[in-house]
């Protein structure tokens, strides 16, 4: 029976039908707003990292299952992101949270110009075309940067303390990642400023990761920086860690999960705090604020982790200058 007919019945005085539109409105009021969580890396799907995002939502008064729902869509394959983003748009979620590399936010933005988007990713969001400016993003996108140029310079400085003076340092990067160009520009500038020789090792597939480590060993690379951005490196973390151990190459990573899983060391933004800030932004948007009016946030807290067990396996003595900088030492 149509809604129009039921309304006519109501008007005609059929009181039993009057309960239907009232019940429908009550059901609409009770429906929870849905956050579309578009996830572009395996590490971002872990309970530890998600805890920061959920804490930010909680700070804004939102708890999953009580007054908000979360629809998770995750993949480590760049070519699958557009379809997952389109699925969330079709579901008409209230806001999309685009976590991890810039490709995720780009896919979300391509899928909708109206649903608010909050990103958490590395790289310059202005250069990547995500926002008009850091202070005034405009449009339907804002978020949290988890990368600044000082990060890569600091990682280069840290790894130099572990290798003999004059040793070559490599950087492993995936040119398919949108934010890799900025990383390469920053590391090249940092190396030039201190007279450090570096070589660039490019890998866009698992086989090319293998080849990159072979090249690093053949060229006598004394230490390696693994680019912090990219779905491939997140999804192939076990492969990268195993290769670094096999070729006995000290490596620095841009995410804490690598060091916690056996990598030598990591230096990054405080991932819990960055996720919490993103959760706060999602909560503010659910309360009615516009993403274009919320400035892109930049990291202010950083975390340095040293895996002492791995250092010993590599025959390295970690200097006291590094120990005093560490937020966490894994023994």
C-alpha positions in Angstrom: 0.0 0.0 0.0 1.4 3.4 -0.9 2.3 6.1 1.5 -0.1 8.5 -0.2 -3.0 6.0 0.3 -2.0 5.6 4.0 -2.0 9.4 4.4 -5.5 9.6 2.8 -6.6 6.9 5.2 -5.2 8.9 8.1 -7.0 12.0 6.9 -10.1 10.0 6.6 -9.9 9.1 10.2 -8.5 5.6 10.1 -6.6 5.9 13.4 -4.8 2.5 13.1 -2.9 3.8 10.1 -1.7 6.9 11.9 0.8 4.9 13.8 2.8 4.0 10.6 4.2 7.4 9.8 4.9 8.0 13.5 6.8 4.8 13.7 8.7 5.5 10.5 9.9 8.8 11.9 11.0 7.2 15.1 12.9 4.6 13.2 14.7 7.3 11.2 15.6 9.2 14.4 17.1 6.0 15.9 19.2 5.2 12.8 22.9 5.7 13.6 25.1 7.8 11.4 27.6 5.7 9.6 31.3 6.4 9.2 32.9 4.9 6.1 36.4 3.8 7.2 38.4 3.4 4.0 41.5 1.7 4.9 44.6 1.4 2.7 47.1 -0.5 4.7 47.2 -3.6 6.8 48.9 -1.9 9.7 46.1 0.7 9.8 43.6 -2.1 10.4 45.2 -3.2 13.7 43.4 -2.8 16.9 46.2 -0.7 18.4 46.1 1.9 15.6 42.3 1.9 15.5 42.2 2.6 19.2 43.5 6.2 18.6 40.7 6.9 16.1 38.1 5.5 18.4 39.5 7.5 21.3 39.1 10.7 19.2 35.5 9.8 18.4 34.9 9.1 22.1 36.4 12.5 23.0 33.6 14.0 20.8 30.9 11.8 22.5 30.7 9.1 19.9 30.9 5.3 20.6 30.5 2.7 17.9 27.2 0.8 18.4 25.7 3.3 20.7 25.4 6.5 18.6 27.5 5.8 15.5 28.3 2.9 13.2 31.5 2.2 11.3 31.6 0.5 7.9 35.2 -0.8 7.4 36.5 -1.3 3.8 40.2 -2.3 3.6 42.6 -3.3 0.9 46.3 -3.3 0.2 45.7 -3.0 -3.6 45.7 0.5 -5.0 43.5 -0.5 -8.0 40.7 -1.7 -5.6 40.4 1.6 -3.8 38.0 3.3 -6.2 35.5 0.5 -6.0 35.6 0.5 -2.2 35.2 4.2 -2.1 32.2 4.0 -4.5 30.6 1.4 -2.3 30.8 3.7 0.7 29.3 6.6 -1.3 26.5 4.4 -2.6 25.8 3.5 1.0 25.4 7.2 1.7 27.7 7.2 4.8 27.8 10.4 6.8 31.5 10.9 6.5 34.4 9.0 5.0 37.6 8.4 7.0 40.4 7.8 4.5 43.3 6.2 6.4 46.9 5.6 5.4 48.6 6.5 2.1 47.5 9.4 -0.1 46.0 7.1 -2.7 43.2 6.3 -0.3 42.2 10.0 0.1 42.5 10.5 -3.7 40.1 7.6 -4.3 37.6 9.0 -1.8 37.7 12.4 -3.2 37.2 11.1 -6.8 34.2 9.2 -5.6 32.3 12.1 -4.0 32.3 15.9 -3.9 29.6 16.1 -1.3 30.2 13.6 1.5 32.7 14.9 4.0 36.2 13.3 3.9 38.8 13.2 6.7 42.2 11.8 5.7 45.2 10.7 7.6 48.2 10.3 5.3 51.7 11.4 4.4 52.8 13.9 1.9 51.6 17.5 1.2 47.8 17.5 0.8 48.0 20.7 -1.2 50.6 19.3 -3.6 48.5 16.1 -3.9 45.4 18.1 -4.8 43.4 17.1 -1.8 42.9 20.5 -0.3 43.2 24.1 -1.5 45.4 25.1 1.5 46.5 23.8 4.9 44.7 26.6 6.8 41.5 26.7 4.7 41.0 23.4 2.9 37.8 24.3 1.2 35.5 21.7 -0.4 34.6 18.5 1.3 38.1 17.3 2.4 40.3 17.9 5.4 42.4 15.8 7.7 45.7 15.1 9.5 49.1 14.9 7.9 51.4 12.3 9.5 54.5 13.4 7.6 56.6 16.5 7.6 59.9 17.2 5.9 61.8 17.1 9.2 60.9 13.5 9.7 63.0 12.1 6.9 65.9 14.4 7.8 65.8 13.1 11.3 65.7 9.5 10.2 68.7 10.1 8.0 70.6 11.7 10.9 69.7 8.7 13.2 70.8 6.0 10.8 74.1 7.8 10.1 75.0 7.3 13.7 75.0 3.5 13.2 77.2 3.2 10.1 80.9 4.2 9.4 81.5 7.7 8.2 81.3 7.9 4.4 79.1 4.8 4.1 76.4 4.9 1.4 72.8 5.1 2.6 70.0 3.8 0.4 66.4 4.7 0.3 63.7 2.2 -0.7 60.8 3.9 -2.4 57.8 3.0 -4.5 57.3 5.5 -7.4 53.7 4.5 -7.8 52.8 6.1 -4.5 51.5 9.7 -4.8 53.5 11.0 -1.9 56.8 9.4 -2.8 58.0 12.4 -4.9 57.8 14.7 -1.8 59.8 12.1 0.3 62.5 11.8 -2.3 62.8 15.6 -2.6 63.1 15.9 1.2 65.7 13.1 1.6 67.8 14.4 -1.3 67.9 17.9 0.2 68.7 16.5 3.6 71.5 14.3 2.3 73.0 17.2 0.2 73.0 19.5 3.2 75.2 17.1 5.2 77.3 15.7 2.4 75.8 12.2 2.6 75.9 9.9 -0.4 72.6 8.1 -1.1 71.3 5.8 -3.7 67.6 5.4 -4.6 66.2 1.9 -4.8 62.8 1.7 -6.5 60.3 -1.1 -6.1 56.6 -1.3 -7.2 56.1 -5.0 -6.9 57.2 -7.8 -4.5 59.7 -9.0 -7.0 61.2 -5.5 -7.3 61.6 -5.4 -3.5 63.7 -8.5 -3.7 65.8 -7.0 -6.6 66.2 -3.7 -4.6 67.8 -5.5 -1.7 70.1 -7.5 -4.0 71.2 -4.1 -5.6 71.7 -2.6 -2.1 74.0 -5.5 -1.1 75.9 -5.4 -4.4 76.4 -1.6 -4.1 77.6 -1.9 -0.5 74.8 0.1 1.1 75.6 0.6 4.7 72.1 1.4 5.9 68.6 1.8 4.4 65.7 4.2 4.8 62.4 2.5 3.9 59.9 5.1 2.6 57.1 5.6 5.1 54.3 5.9 2.6 52.8 3.2 0.4 50.4 0.3 0.4 53.0 -2.1 -1.1 55.5 -1.7 1.8 52.8 -2.0 4.4 51.4 -5.2 2.9 54.9 -6.6 2.3 56.4 -5.7 5.7 57.3 -9.4 6.5 59.2 -9.6 3.2 61.1 -6.4 3.8 62.0 -7.3 7.3 63.3 -10.7 6.2 65.4 -9.2 3.4 66.9 -6.7 5.8 67.9 -9.5 8.1 69.2 -11.8 5.3 71.4 -9.1 3.8 72.3 -7.7 7.3 71.4 -4.2 6.3 70.5 -1.8 9.2 67.2 -0.2 8.2 65.1 2.6 9.5 61.3 2.6 9.0 58.7 5.3 9.0 56.0 3.4 10.9 56.3 1.9 14.4 54.9 -1.5 13.3 58.1 -2.3 11.5 60.3 -1.9 14.5 57.8 -3.7 16.7 57.8 -6.6 14.3 61.7 -6.9 14.2 62.9 -3.9 12.3 66.0 -2.1 13.6 64.3 1.2 14.4 61.5 3.5 13.4 60.8 7.2 13.7 57.4 8.6 12.9 54.6 10.8 14.2 52.8 9.4 17.2 50.3 7.2 15.4 47.9 7.0 18.3 47.8 10.7 18.6 47.4 11.3 14.9 44.6 8.8 14.7 43.0 10.5 17.7 43.0 13.8 16.0 41.4 12.3 12.9 38.7 10.8 15.1 38.1 14.2 16.7 37.7 15.8 13.2 35.2 13.1 12.2 33.3 13.8 15.4 33.2 17.5 14.8 31.9 17.0 11.3 29.2 14.6 12.6 28.2 17.5 14.9 27.7 19.8 11.9 31.1 21.5 11.2 32.2 21.7 7.6 35.5 20.0 6.5 36.5 22.9 4.4 36.6 25.1 7.5 38.8 22.8 9.5 42.5 23.3 8.9 44.7 20.3 8.1 46.4 19.3 11.3 50.2 18.5 11.3 52.0 16.2 13.7 53.4 17.7 16.9 54.3 14.4 18.7 56.8 11.9 17.4 57.9 8.4 18.4 61.4 6.8 18.1 61.7 3.1 18.6 64.9 1.0 18.8 64.8 -2.8 18.6 67.9 -3.7 20.6 67.4 -7.4 19.8 67.7 -6.7 16.1 70.7 -4.4 16.7 72.5 -7.2 18.5 71.7 -9.7 15.7 73.3 -7.3 13.2 76.3 -6.8 15.4 75.6 -3.1 16.0 76.3 -1.1 19.1 73.7 1.5 19.5 75.4 4.8 20.6 74.1 6.5 23.8 73.1 9.5 21.7 70.4 7.3 20.1 69.3 5.6 23.3 68.5 8.9 25.0 66.3 9.9 22.1 64.2 6.6 22.1 60.7 6.6 23.4 60.7 2.8 23.4 63.5 0.2 23.4 62.6 -3.3 22.5 64.9 -5.9 24.2 
